[in-house]
Amino acid sequence: MSTSERELTLEGNEQALRVFRALDSSTRLQILALLSRNSLGVGELAQALSLPLSTVNFNLKLLEEAGLLTVEFVPGTRRSQRLISRRFDSLRVALPGIGLASGAGVIEVAMPVGHYRQVQVSAPCGLALETRYIGRKDDPRSFFEPDHVFAQLLWLAHGTVDYAFPNNLPYGARLEALELSLELCSEAYEHNLDWPSDLTLWVNGVELGTFTCPSDFGGTRGKFTPAWWATEQSQYGLLKVWRVTEAGTFLDGEPLSNVTLRDLPLEERHSLEVKVGIKDDARHRGGLNLFGQRWGNYAQDIVMRLYFQAPPGP
């Protein structure tokens, strides 16, 4: 996925399906129309549409999961308020089969969420397999149980989780982009749809940027969430994609920071250090949930892709 100005370009992939599903609703199309000129609050949208807040929130969630909205938290009279903006004004679709540019290649590595190298966590926290909890809930020592490598869900109120990805870039190849995608959300007691958390990603110790997740999503069962897990608890997250190129870092196709590939000395390392979590000085310290391949709404672990131009032949 990429953007030019406020145009969204979609390839024939899972992201395109989410966008098409989100647009398949007259209510959601009306919401996008109302947001074409100004950012609005949830209450303002509900009033303009003559719909209950719960209905508007449901439709906003689908539009946000598709990457079509931006949610900003601004100070309110009693607490922070959500201000909703439209991210794009036009849409372009590249049908499947175009593929990468000639001579380009891609390496993909999937890292299980439980296969971290080290963690810094504070309660409430925990891990779960498909069939049970690992260790004790709200006990950071559980993160060092031997079967943590098989975890499909982990959560923490504050802290970071570190992974080491193998650097499989061919010798002599020119890296064009590094991409990391993961399903994640905030962490509240049971769940809370109005619970923002500033979630930051680092690569090789360099901060790529922060995403403010608006919610700890629950109440509706995730597509792959095991049946034994209570519905009122965290069920699924948002699939976010960080992409680093020679031009900067992008989140879901939008500019995020000025960090470029040159800031990440990948060629000099045997592994790539990836860390995700909440900074000590974050404005919204709302915790973190990380979802694995068999939990949440997306059948994937943490996925790293290296896009490169192959080295010249002999």
N, C-alpha and C positions, 0 to 999 in steps of 0.2 A: 504494500500500500504506500502511496506517496501523495503529496499535495503540491499544487502550484497555485499561489495566491490562496483563494478559499475554495479551490476545486479539489474534490476527493476522487482519486483514481483507484479503482478496485481491480484486482486480479480475480480470476475464477477460483476462489478459495473459501475457507470457512468464514473469513471476515465478510466476504461478499454475501454469503448466505444470511449472516446476522443483520446486515444492512437491509437486504430485501425483505426479511421478515418484519423488521421494525417499520418499514415503509408501507407494509400491507395493512393499513388501518387509516380510516378517515380521521379519527381522533388524533392520531400521531401526526398526520399531515397538517391538521389544523394547528397543532402545537408548533410545528416547524414554521408555519406561516406567521404565527403570532410573534415568533422570535426573529423574524427576518430583519427587523429594524432595531429592536431594543432588547436588552436583557430583562428578564422578568422573574419575579418570585413565584413560588408555587401557588400562593394564595391568589395572586393576580391572574395566573393562568386558569385556575379553577373558576374564578369569577367570570372571566371572559368566555369560558367554554360552558358555563352553567353546569359544572360537574362537581361531584364530591372530591375532596382532597385525596382520598384513598385511590380513586380512579385516575386522577392526574398523576399521582406518585407512581402508580403501576406503569403507566405509559411512559413516563419520564425515565423510569428504570430501564425499559427496553431500548429506548433511544440512546441512553447513555452507554449501555452495554454494547451497542452497535458502533459506538465511537462518534455519534453525530452531535453530541452536546458537550458543553463544558459547564461544570458546576463550581461556583466560587462561593466561599463562605465569608459573609460580611457581618460586621457587628450589628446586632439588633437591640431592641429595647430590653429584652429579657435574656436573650441568648443569640448566638450567631444564626444568621438566616441564609438560606440557600438562594443564590442568584443564578438563574439558568440562562445560558447563551447558546446560540447555534454556531457550530464550528465551520460549516461549509455552506456555500451557496449553489454549488453545482456538483454534478456527479458524472464521472466517466468510467466505463466498464471495459476492461480488457478481457476478452473471452479466453477460456482455457486453451492451452496448446501453444502459446507464444514462447514461453520458456525464457531462459537466460540469454544474455547477449552471446554472440559467437565467441568461443574461447574462454568463457567464464565458467566457473565451477562453484560448487557449494558443498560444505561439510556440515553435517548436522549431528549434534550430540544431545541426547536426552539424559538429564540428571534427576534421579528420584529425589523428592523433597526431603526424605529422611537421610540421604547420603551426604550430609554436610561434613565439613572438616572440623569446624568448631562453632560454638554458640555462646552468646551472652544473653541470658533470659532472666526474666523476673515474673513471678506469679501475678495474676492467673496465667497458667501456661500448661502445655501438655502435648501429647502425641497420640495418634490412634492408627491401628491397622484396620483392615477391612472388617475384622471380626471383634475387636476389643481395643481397650486402652493399652498403652505401653506404660508400665510402671504405675505411678500414682498421679492423679490429676493435681495440678498446682504445685508440683514438686520439681524444681529445676534439675534434680539429680536424675529424673527419668529420661532426660535427653542423652544420658550416657549409658543407658541400657543397651546390650549388644544388638537387640532387634530393632533399634531406632532406624537402621538403614532400610527397613521395609515399611516405614511409616507412609501413610497416604494422606495424612493431615497433621499439621503442626500449628500451634497457636501460642502467642506470647503477648503479654501486656506491654512489654518494653524490651528493647534489645536488638540484636542482630543475629543473622545466620550466615555462615560463610561456606562456600563451595569451591572446590578446585576442579576446573574442567581441563581435560587434556588439550594441549595445543597441537592439533593435527594439521596445521597449515603446511602444505608442501614447501620444502626448501626452495627458495628462489621465487616463489609465487608472490604476486602483489595483492595484498589484502585491499578489498574495495569497501567492505561493510562488515560490521559485527552486529548480530541481532540476538537479543535475548527476549524470550516470551515466557510468561508465567501467569498462573491464575492466583489472584490474591485479593484480600479485602481487609477491612478493619477487624478488631476483636473487642467485643463488648460482652457483658454478662448475657448468656444465652444468645440473643441477637438484638440489634438495634439498627433500624433503617436510617436513623439520623445520628450517626456516630462517625464523624470524620477522623481520618488518620493520615498523617504525612508519611508516605512510604518512599524510602530512598534506595537507589541502586548504585553500587560502586563496582568498578572493574579495575583490578590491579591497584587498589587503593585510591583510585581517582573517582570522585563523585560525578556520576552522569547527570543526576537530577532527581527531582522529587515529584511524586504523583499523590495528590490528595484524594484518597478513596472516601466517598461520602457515607458508606454504610458497612455494617456487618450484616450480610444478607442471610436471612433465615425466614422461617414461617412457611416457605414453599420449598419442597424437597428438591435438592439438586438432581440433575439427570443421572449422575453416577454415584450419588451418596448412598452408602449402605442403609438397608432398611432398619437396622438396629439403632441407628443414630437418631435421637429425638428431633422432631421437626422444628421445635422452637430454638434449637441450637444452630450455630453457623452451618449453612448448607452449601454455599457456592461463592465464587468471587467473580471478578472481572478479569478477562484475559487481556493483559497489557503487553505491548511490544516496544522495547527500547531498541533503537537502531543507531549505531555510531558509524559515520562516514567521514570522508575528508572534508565535508562541509560543516559538520557539527553533529550533535546528538538530537534525535527525534523520538517523540513518544506517540505511538499510533499515527505516525506520519506528520505530526506537528512539531515545529522547532521547540526544543526543550532547553538546551544549553549550548555553549560554544566548545565543548569538549570534542576533539576530533581523534581520529585514529593515531595521529602523531603523538597525542598525549598518553597513549596506552602502548608501551613498548612490548608489543606482542611477540615480535620475531625473536626477542632475546630471552623468552621464557619457555620452559617446558610445559607450564600449566597456566591457565587463566584464573585468577582469583576473583570470584563473584560474591558480593555480599549484599544482602537486602535486610532492611530493618528501619528502625525509627531513630533519628538523631536525638541527642540529649537536649538540644535547643529547639526541637520541632515545635511549631505552634499548636498542632493537633497531635497529641500523643495518644492515639486511639488504638494502639496495638496492631497486631498482624496475624492473619491466617494465611497459610500456604497450602494449596490443594494439589494433590498428586493425580496420577493418571486414572485412578479408580475412585475419585471423589470429586464432587463439584459438578460443573457443567461442561468441562472440556477434557477429553480423553488424552491428556498429555501431562508429562512431568515438566520440569524446567528445561526449556529447549534453547540451545545455543546454535546459531548458524554463522558460519564464516563464508562470505562471498569473496571470491578471489579470481584473479587472472592467472592462468597456469604459466609457469616459467617457460621461456622460449626453448624450443627444441635444439638439439645439437646441430 
